[in-house]
Every structure is written in structure tokens, then in C-alpha cells.
Amino acid sequence: MADAMSHEEAIDLLALDAVGALEASDREIVARHLANCATCTHAAAEYADLASLLPAALELVPPPARLRRRLMAQVYAEASASPALPWWRRLFAAIPAGRAFTAVGAVAVVAAIALGIWAVVERSASPAPVAYTVSGTTATGTLAVGTTGTQAVLTVKGLATLPTSKVYEVWLIPPTGSPKGVAFLSPGVGGGAWTAVVPGSLAGYKTIAATVEPAGGSRTPSNIVVLSGQLGGS
Amino acid sequence: MHLSDDDIVRSISDHSPEGIEALYDRYGGLAHTVALRILSDRGAAEDVVQESFLAVWRRGSTFQPGRGSLRSWICTIVRNRAIDRLRGDRHRTRLDTPIEGESVEPAVTDPWVAVALELSGEEVRKALAELPPEQRQTIELAYYGGYTQSEIATAMEVPLGTVKGRVRIALDKLRASLADRLETPWQTQ
């Protein structure tokens, strides 16, 4: 069908479309014109961008923290279950963003810390590595701090397998102030111990704990504490 | 690490959860503001924002750079869903969901983006304030009320052509007003 619309007529309709006022009956006419008119396609983009600036005039209303948690829990749950993704992508999808290093890093850091401990034993000159005990109703474990004091590995046995919608999140808790989520426990191969790399110094923290959280993690820990342990004073 | 909008689009196209997370962190606040302005209902606004971002996640990015910015794309998705819901709810009683003392967090985590949005907000407020009231009302009825050209004509008791003219003139004035102050694509055309 011939497109008899002029640019002027089209521009009027594009402006209406940008603010959502275009009649349904005009949509097809506009689409047909845009398919053959680069000038108006560009104008449509301009008007769309202009319209998208309208909300900038509103006072920004920050969404509640629960919305982000809810959204990302759903996204991570779907990602980890998606058969369309290769196995290595599913593994990383199951690990919340920003902490994807945990699974791979755990193995490397366990090795690095072990090497560090060996070096200490051999040289008998550096500070001794520190290990803290953690425990819960069914779980027991150890937090091994590297000789540099800037990295530690949490190893835990006796934790139940979680559904894909849940994770074990590790928290460092200061004497006062809010707990800080630092890592997620990853299950060992073949039902072995769960591990997590705890990055950074433990200085200033009194307690380490792990809780059950929605996939994607939480801003604050839930009440489902599966293990805890005291830091310092060893 | 600062991700550009292009980085975010690529990440979404790769079906990466981090892409959605970055998109939400950059535009979630704007999306929530738009949905809340349209629906005036916190629970419904949250549902619409979540549905919109999940739709992007499930479909992958259908964003086309030639048809506007990432910001306008996500705004349009959220607005359309909010308007659909508004139209569907017009015959129902709305229940306002309590906030339950929930803490809030800024959705925009990148300081540079936050500053840019704040600046553009101030400029857009000024530019809108300079419009004649009937032009401003026309675009607000359309954008936030979901009214079509003919519905606006009926509500404002003016001919269809007047509505069309008001919308175009209002947007052209906004463009002229903002082009002097903001770095936007239309400046180069």
C-alpha cells in the first residue's frame, strides 16, 4: 500500500506516539511510514527521548529494597534453572552478582592459604595463621585466615542442600552497626564441605555467621541462622 | 566499575543476570517513579517495575539504539505496563499496600549518573514550567494518564487537531529549551 503521509503529518503523529496519545488506528499508518523514512525514524527517536525525560521532572521516589531483592531472586532462580545456558554459565548465574569469584576463588584461595601456612611452618618467621571455629545446630566448620590477614576461607560440613531459590549467605558482624554480607557458601563436589572465600580483613568484626537467604542475597540477614562463630581473642 | 549503557545492553543480550542488575541499579528508581506517578499505588507500582524488568530478562534486549536511548526504552516499557494496568484497574477498587517500615535505597548507585539525573531533573522541571498550562496538561494527561488524542480532546473540550498541535509544540519547546543545556543526540542534528 502506498504511503501518502507527508513528513509534517507524520511528525504530528510521532509526537503523539511519544507521549502515548496515538490512537490505535493510527499506529499502523505510522509504522508504515517509518519503515520507509529515515528522517521520521530519527524524529521518532528524538521525541521518544524527550518524552522519557518527562519523569525526570518528578521527585525521584526510590524503590524499597525489597523490590530489588525480589527481582534479582527471581532472575537468579530462573538463570540457574535455564537449560538454554551452558553449565558454566548456570554455575555463575547461581552465584549472586559481584560475588561470582566465590566459587572459583574458593579453590584457589584454599590452595593459596594452604601454601601460606606451609610457608609459615617452613620459615617459622611470619605470624601464625589463625583458625576460628564456627558451629550451628547441624553444621560445624572452620574459618581459616591467611597469614596476611586479608583473606580467609570458611569451610563448613553438615549443611543441608538448598533449593535453587535459596543461598547460604555469610555475614561479618561488628560489635555495633549492621552486618555486612561478604560471601556465599558453595557446595563441595559430591556432597563435600561447603566453602566460601571471605575477602578483606576481619578487623573490627566480632562475629561471623551464615543465614539462609533468597537467591541473590539480602541487604540484611534473615533470622534463619545456620551457623555462627566468634572472631578475635583466640 | 562504571558500565556504559552499551555494556548493559550487551550484558542483557547475553542473558546475564548482572545485566538486569545493572539496568535496575541505573534506571530502577526512574522506573519506580514513573510507575508510582501513573498508578498512585505502591504495591501496583512495584509489581509493574518487577514485571517490566523480568520481561526484559526473559525476552532479552529488544533495544534498538536508533530508536532512542536505553533510558527512554525502559521508561516506555514501564509506562506502557503501568498504563495497561491503570486502564485495567479503572473499574476495580485499588488497595494500597503498606510499606511495612521497609528501608529504601537509591536505585541509582553510580554517583556520576545520579548527578546527571539530578541536573536533568532540574532542567526538565524548568523547561516544563515554561510551557503554557494547556500544553503541559495535555502531555501530562497523555503520558501519565494514558489518555489518547481523542480522549484528551473530549476531556479538555478542544478539537483533535488542537491536541495534536499542543503535543508537538510542547515537545518542540522542550527540545529547544533543553538542547541548550543538555548533551543530547538532537543537538547534533
Interface residues (C-beta under 8 A of the other chain):
Chain A: I11 D12 L13 A15 L16 A18 V19 G20 A21 L22 E23 A24 T41 H42 A44 A45 E46 Y47 A48 D49 L50 A51 S52 L53 L54 P55 A56 A57 L58 E59 L60 V61 P62 P63 P64 A65 R66 L67 R68 R70 L71 M72 Q74 V75 Y76 E78 A79 S82 A84 L85 A93 A97 R219
Chain B: H15 S16 P17 E18 I20 E21 Y24 G28 G29 L30 A31 H32 T33 V34 L36 R37 E46 V49 Q50 F53 L54 W57 R58 G66 R67 G68 S69 R71 S72 C75 T76 R79 N80 I83 I99 E102 S103 V104 E105 P106 A107 V108 L117 S120 G121 V124 R125 L128 I139 E140 L141 A142 Y143 G146 Y147 T148 Q149 S150 I152 V163 K164 G165 V167 R168 L171 D172 L174 R175 L178 T184 P185 W186 Q189
